[in-house]
Amino acid sequence: MPLRRTNKVAEVRRRLLDRLEKGLYRPGDRFLSNRDVAEQFGISYQTAHRVIGELCEEGKLERRPQSGTYVPGGTVRLAGVQILFNERAAQQWSFGSKLLELLRRKLDAERIDAQLDLVATTAPLKKDRLPIVWELPQVVEECAAAVCPAILINDRPASGLESLYIDSVSTDDFSGGVCAAQLLRDRSEKRKGFVAVSGPDNDPRSRLRLQGFLSVLPAKVVTAGNWFYDNGYRAAEQALRSARSGIFCVNDQLASGVFGWCREKGKRLPPIVGFDDAPVAERLNLTTIALPWEEMLDGVVRTAKRRLAGDRSASSHQTFHPKPTVRSLEWRDAASTSEVA
């Protein structure tokens, strides 16, 4: 009996240490109480008290009178936010430029101090600032590894440990793809001759937008490989061979590439729908599935204010519904559209 009891204590101790070493708790977080440990691991209250006490003696945990057991270390007081955006946000008429402009405007309105880093892959995290991240997956990984709270815009963190402390604000990409298909379906009597131009194969946003579209309309899928104008331009010739009824591009930059190819080759544009409502969409008079920009960024600012005020509750993942912005949905001469580089 004593040996079995010793083995049980060792096992509980190992599992508690595992939780601490894997970053499930941040410095200053409240840890399990004696009663929690007893109930979760099926041991007596006295045994739980003994195990917690050993971890406290070793400096792994600390007991605070009349408060509970905590992970050692205090919380860092955050002075403001660190905006970490992909350097593409510096490009005029881009999705990132519009997102950055609106975000900074809203942060200024709330008097939230913000420092900006436009980088290609990553930048040093500032310990006294809350990261707000767009299109920098390496930064998200570094935040997760450092158990650093962050806010991810227009994307979601990977499931599991990476998402524990990373809040996100994104859009319902599948539903947006459905909306795009409904717009093209409702303006055509045909149910054939549609093409969908997809983006990066490994990006769930592109996959979900495509899946939503295909759930309503059968379509030939042309893979562009990324989100950008040049690849939309290269995909255009293949897309136009089959696009007798309409084209859906999973973002506006790919649609602008199709526009550019048609303009250069003197081809007529079929009805075309993009996604995002980036600034280029208005210049092209492009019907698109618009992100709810204002609502999403209001969500970012609300979350930032909570975190800056010291809120250490579980991460939240807010999803907003996109809405169509209908401009042109007719066959037209691409030469009449604005020049887009």
N, C-alpha and C positions, 0 to 999 in steps of 0.2 A: 504493500500500500504506500509507504513513504516514497519509494522509487517512482511509482506512477504519478504521485502528486508532484514530485520534483520535475519530472518530464513535462507535466502539464504547465507548470510555472515557466519553464524554459521556452516552451512553444508559444505561450502568450507573450512573453517578453520579446521573442524573435519577431512575432507578427506586429507588435507595436513599434518596434524599431524599424521594421520594413516600411510602415506607414510614414514615419518621420523622414527616413532616408530617401524615399521616392518623391518627396516634395508635395505630399498631400496636404501639408500644413505649412503656412508661412510664419516667420517670426512674429510673435505677438498673438497668434491665433489661439483660441481656447481649445484645449484638448479634451479627450474623453474623461468623464468623471469616473470615480471608483465604481459607482453603480452601473454606468454604461459598460465598462470593461467586464464587470461580473456578468451582466446579462448577455453581452455579445459573445463571450467566450465560454459561457457555462461554468464559471468558477464562483467561489464564495466571495462575498464582499471583502472579507479579511485578506484573502489571497490577492484580490485586485489591488487593495490598498498597499500590500507588500510590493507588488510589481511596480506600481506607479512610484512608490517611495524609492525603490532602487534606481529608477530612471532619473528621479529628481536628484539623488545623491551624486549621480554621474554627470549632471549638468545637461541631460537630454531634455528634461522638463523642469518646470518650476511651479511650486504651489504658492498661490496668493491667498492670504487669509480672507475668509468670508467671500471669496470670489470663485476659486476653482483652480484647475491645473492648466498651464499655458506652455506654449512653445517659447523658449527664451528669446529675448530680443524685443525691442519696441517697434511700433509701426513708424515708418518714415512719414513725416508731414509733407504732403505734396504741395508745391508752390504754384503749380499750373500744369499745363499739358505740353507734350512734345509731339508735334505733328510730323509723322514720318510717312512721306509719300514717295512713290516711285517718281523718278525724275521726269517721266513723261508728262506729269502734271504741269510742266513748264511750257508745253507746246500749246500754242494758240488754237482755239476752236476744238480742243480735245475734251474728252469726258473728264479726265483728271483735273484740267484747269477749271472747269465749271464747279466740280465737287469742292476743290480747294477754296475757290472764291466764296462759295456759299457757306462753307464751314467756318472760314475766318470771320465772315460777317456775323454769323450767329454767336461765335465765341466772344467777339468784341461787344456784341449787344448785351451779353451776360457778364461782361467784365472778367472773363477768364483769361489769365495770362497764357500766351501760347508762343512757343518757339518752333520754328519750321526747319526741317531737314529734308531736302529733295535729294534722293540718292538712287544709285542703280540697284544695289542689293541690300546694304545694311548700313547702320551708323551706330555709334556708341549710345547705349541707353542712359538717360540721365536719371539718377536714383530719386531725385526730388520732383520728378514729373511723370504724369500719366501718359503713356504712349497712345496716340490715335493713329492707326496704321491703314494704309491703302496700297495694295498690290506689292507688298514686300514680304513674301512667305518666309524668308530667312529671319526677318525681324520677329515675326510671330513665333517661330521656333525658339528664338533666343529668349523671348518673353516667357514662354512656357518653361524652358529649362531653368530660368532664373526665378521661377515662381513669382513673376512680376505681373500685376494686373495691367490690362491693356484693353483698348476698344478697337475692333476690326470693322472696317466699313466695306459694305457691298460684298461681303463674303462671310463664310463661317469657318471657325477653327475646326481642325480635325477632331473627330470624336475621341473620347478618352481623356487622359490626363492633360493633354494640350488645351482642352476647353474649360478646365476647372476655374481659371481666374481670368479668362479672356472673354469679355463681353463682345457681342457682335450685333450689327444692324445690317440687314440685307433685304432683298426683295424675293417674291415668290416667282422663281424663274420658270417653273413648269406651267403655272397659270398664265404667265406672260406669253409663253409659246402657244398655249391654247387660244389666247386672245388674237394673236397674229394670224393663226389659221382661220379663225372665225371671220376676221376682217376680209381676207382674201376669198374665202368661200362665199361670203354673202354678196360679193360684187361680181361673182362669176356663176354662170349656169353650169359650168363644167366641173367635174370632180377629178380631172386628170390634167397633166401638164404643169404641175407645180414643182418647184425646186427649193430646197433648203440648203443654205450655205452655213456650215458649222464652223466653229472655232477650234481651240486647242482640244485634242482628244482627251487629255488628262484633266481638263477643267470641268468640275461638276456643273458650273453655271451654264456652259455651252451645252453639255449633255442634257440638262433638264429643260432648257429652252427648246432644244430639238425634239426631245421626247414629247413635250407638251404639244408642239406643232403636229407631229406625226400621229398623235392620238386622235386628231380631228381630220387631217387630210393626208392621203398618201402622197409622197413626194420623193423625187430623186434627191439624194443627199450628195452634195459636193463639199469635200473637206478642205477648208482653207488652211488649217494647221495652227493659226494664231488669230489674234483679234484685229490685225492691223490692215491699213489701206493697201499696201503692196500685195498682200496675200489675197485680199478681195479682188484686186485687179487681175491677179493670175488665175483666180478661180472663175472669173466672169465668162470667159469663152466657153468653158464646159457647161456652166450654168445656163447660158443663153441658148445652147443647143436644144434644151428640153423645156425651157420656161415658156410654154405657150399660154399659160394662165396666170402665173405670178411667181414671185421669188420672196422667200423669207431669209433674211440675214440675221444671225444671232447677235450682231451689234451694228451700230451705225457706221463705224469705220469700215467694216467689210462692205456694207451697202455703198459707201462712198467710193470704194474701189471698183465696184460694179458700174457705178455711174461714170467713173473716169474712163474705164475701158470702152463703154458704149459711146461716150463722147468722142474718144480718139478714133474709134473704128467707124463712126457714123452709123451706129446701130440704134434702133428704137428701144427704149426702156419698157419692159412689161410692168404691170403693177408690182410694186416692191414695198416690203415692210421691214423696218429695222427694229432695233431694240436699244433702249437707254434714254433716248431723247437728248443726246449730246449736242453741243452747239452746232455741229456740222449738219444735223438733221434739219434744222430750220433753214440753213443756207440752201439746202438741196430741195426744200419743200417736200421732205420725206415723211410719209406716214410711219410712225414708230410706236413701239410699246414703251411708254415713258416710265422711268423710275419715279416714285413719289419723293422727289428730292427733298422738299420741305419737311415732310413727315419723317423721313429717314434721319435727316440731320437734326431735327428736333429731338429724336430719340437718342442720337449721339450726345447731344448737349445735356439732356436730362441724366443720362448715365454718367457722364463726366462729372456733373455737379454732385451726384451721390458719392462717387468714388473720392472726389476731392474733399468731401465732407467727412470722410473716414468710414463710409459704408463698406463692410467686409462680407456682405452676404454673398450667396452663390451667384455665379455668373448668369447673365441673361442673354438670350438670343432672340432678338426682335425681328420679325419678318413682316414686311409691308407689301400690300398688293399693288402691282403695277397697273397703269391705266393707259389706254390707247390715246395717242394724239394723231388725229386723222387730218392729213393734208391732201396730197394727191394720191389717187389709186387708179390712175388711168394710164394707158399706153401714151408715151410722150417722147419727144425729141430730146436726147441727152445733151445736145449742143446748147440748149437753152438754159441749162442749169449753171449755177455759179461755179467758178473754178475752185477746186479743192485739192490741196497738195497733201 
